[in-house]
Amino acid sequence: MQSTATIRGRAQIRGLKGLKKKRRIQIVLLAFAALILATGLIGYALQDGINFFRSPTQVIDEQPAADETFRLGGLVKEGSIVPGEGMAFTFVVTDGGAEIPVAYVGSDPKPDLFTEGTGTIATGRMVDGTFQATDLLAKHDESYMPREVVDALKEQGVYQPAE
């Protein structure tokens, strides 16, 4: 026969095993909840930081949503830069297949290297058929052009590499 102390000892061990199992399940559930929370917070933080690139042809073919911010890239059309009031000015971006009128409404002055016939990328949104740009990038030397602009110009068959 077994003594009472031995039986009590086995019961306590079984109780500890059950407690350890419960604790493990709690830790796994807590880690899973933390992972879901972290993923949600990262997604929320990135929702405004992701801007998709489009060429003028892509904008004409598939109109973006009214509240969608995206990057428009191409060449500044010759003779299209028109100064406005203050920092504002208008111009036309083309990829050889389509043209999009752009109104720069940002607070920074026009980049020094921003000229007609050069590559540019503007960040903003479409408003009544005109792209309202809040940020503007211009190529920084004679041979550089953003990769997205080069790809869009190649699709239209108008890309000419710098010599």
C-alpha positions as CSV (number, residue, x, y, z in Angstrom):
1,M,0.0,0.0,0.0
2,Q,1.0,3.5,-0.7
3,S,1.3,6.1,2.1
4,T,-0.9,9.2,2.2
5,A,2.2,11.4,1.7
6,T,3.0,9.6,-1.6
7,I,-0.5,10.1,-2.9
8,R,-0.6,13.8,-1.9
9,G,2.8,14.3,-3.6
10,R,1.5,12.8,-6.9
11,A,-1.6,15.0,-6.8
12,Q,0.6,18.0,-6.3
13,I,2.8,17.1,-9.2
14,R,-0.3,16.6,-11.4
15,G,-1.6,20.0,-10.3
16,L,1.8,21.6,-11.1
17,K,1.8,20.0,-14.6
18,G,-1.7,21.4,-15.2
19,L,-0.6,24.8,-14.0
20,K,2.4,24.8,-16.3
21,K,0.2,23.8,-19.3
22,K,-2.2,26.6,-18.5
23,R,0.7,29.1,-18.2
24,R,2.1,28.0,-21.5
25,I,-1.2,28.5,-23.3
26,Q,-1.6,31.9,-21.7
27,I,1.9,32.9,-22.9
28,V,1.2,31.7,-26.5
29,L,-2.1,33.5,-26.6
30,L,-0.6,36.7,-25.3
31,A,2.3,36.5,-27.9
32,F,-0.3,35.9,-30.6
33,A,-2.4,39.0,-29.5
34,A,0.8,41.1,-29.4
35,L,1.7,40.0,-32.9
36,I,-1.7,41.0,-34.2
37,L,-1.6,44.3,-32.4
38,A,1.9,45.1,-33.8
39,T,0.8,44.1,-37.4
40,G,-2.2,46.4,-37.1
41,L,-0.1,49.3,-35.8
42,I,2.5,48.9,-38.6
43,G,-0.3,48.8,-41.2
44,Y,-1.9,51.9,-39.8
45,A,1.4,53.8,-39.7
46,L,2.2,52.9,-43.3
47,Q,-1.1,53.7,-44.9
48,D,-0.2,57.3,-45.7
49,G,3.4,56.6,-46.4
50,I,2.9,54.4,-49.4
51,N,2.6,56.3,-52.7
52,F,2.3,54.3,-56.0
53,F,4.1,55.5,-59.1
54,R,2.1,56.1,-62.3
55,S,2.9,57.4,-65.7
56,P,0.6,59.8,-67.5
57,T,-0.6,56.9,-69.8
58,Q,-1.5,54.8,-66.7
59,V,-3.4,57.7,-65.1
60,I,-5.4,58.2,-68.3
61,D,-6.1,54.5,-68.7
62,E,-7.1,53.9,-65.1
63,Q,-8.3,57.0,-63.2
64,P,-7.1,56.9,-59.6
65,A,-9.6,57.4,-56.7
66,A,-10.3,61.0,-55.8
67,D,-8.6,60.7,-52.4
68,E,-5.6,58.6,-53.6
69,T,-2.1,60.1,-53.2
70,F,0.3,58.8,-55.8
71,R,3.5,59.8,-57.7
72,L,3.2,61.0,-61.3
73,G,6.4,60.7,-63.4
74,G,7.5,61.6,-66.9
75,L,9.1,64.5,-68.9
76,V,8.1,68.1,-68.5
77,K,6.6,69.1,-71.8
78,E,8.4,71.8,-73.7
79,G,6.8,75.3,-73.3
80,S,4.4,74.1,-70.6
81,I,5.9,75.8,-67.5
82,V,3.7,78.7,-66.5
83,P,4.5,80.7,-63.3
84,G,1.8,81.4,-60.8
85,E,1.4,83.3,-57.6
86,G,4.1,82.8,-54.9
87,M,5.6,79.3,-55.1
88,A,2.8,77.9,-57.4
89,F,3.2,77.2,-61.0
90,T,1.7,74.9,-63.6
91,F,3.2,72.5,-66.2
92,V,2.4,69.4,-68.2
93,V,4.0,65.9,-67.6
94,T,4.1,63.6,-70.6
95,D,5.5,60.1,-71.3
96,G,5.1,60.5,-75.1
97,G,1.7,58.7,-75.1
98,A,-0.4,60.9,-72.8
99,E,-0.2,64.3,-71.1
100,I,-1.3,65.3,-67.6
101,P,-1.6,69.0,-66.5
102,V,0.1,69.6,-63.2
103,A,-0.5,72.4,-60.7
104,Y,2.3,72.6,-58.1
105,V,0.7,73.8,-54.8
106,G,3.6,72.9,-52.5
107,S,5.3,75.3,-50.1
108,D,8.9,74.8,-51.5
109,P,10.3,76.8,-54.4
110,K,10.7,75.2,-57.8
111,P,13.8,73.1,-57.9
112,D,16.7,74.8,-59.8
113,L,17.2,71.8,-62.1
114,F,13.5,71.7,-62.9
115,T,13.3,72.6,-66.6
116,E,11.4,71.7,-69.7
117,G,12.2,68.4,-71.4
118,T,13.7,66.9,-68.2
119,G,12.4,64.0,-66.0
120,T,10.4,64.7,-62.9
121,I,8.3,62.9,-60.3
122,A,5.5,64.8,-58.6
123,T,3.6,63.5,-55.5
124,G,0.0,64.5,-55.1
125,R,-3.5,63.7,-56.2
126,M,-5.9,64.2,-59.1
127,V,-8.5,67.1,-58.7
128,D,-10.9,67.8,-61.6
129,G,-8.5,66.5,-64.3
130,T,-5.4,68.3,-63.0
131,F,-2.7,66.7,-60.8
132,Q,-2.3,68.8,-57.7
133,A,1.4,68.3,-56.7
134,T,2.5,68.9,-53.2
135,D,6.1,67.6,-53.7
136,L,8.3,67.8,-56.7
137,L,11.5,66.0,-57.6
138,A,13.8,66.9,-60.6
139,K,16.7,65.0,-62.0
140,H,20.0,66.1,-60.4
141,D,22.5,65.8,-63.3
142,E,22.5,65.3,-67.0
143,S,22.6,61.5,-67.0
144,Y,20.2,60.7,-64.1
145,M,16.5,59.9,-64.5
146,P,14.4,58.1,-61.9
147,R,14.0,54.4,-62.7
148,E,10.2,54.6,-62.8
149,V,10.3,57.4,-65.4
150,V,12.8,55.5,-67.5
151,D,10.6,52.4,-67.4
152,A,7.5,54.4,-68.3
153,L,9.3,56.2,-71.2
154,K,10.6,52.8,-72.5
155,E,7.0,51.4,-72.5
156,Q,6.0,54.3,-74.7
157,G,9.1,53.9,-77.0
158,V,10.4,57.5,-76.4
159,Y,13.3,56.9,-74.0
160,Q,16.6,58.1,-75.3
161,P,19.6,57.3,-73.0
162,A,22.0,60.1,-72.1
163,E,25.3,60.0,-74.0
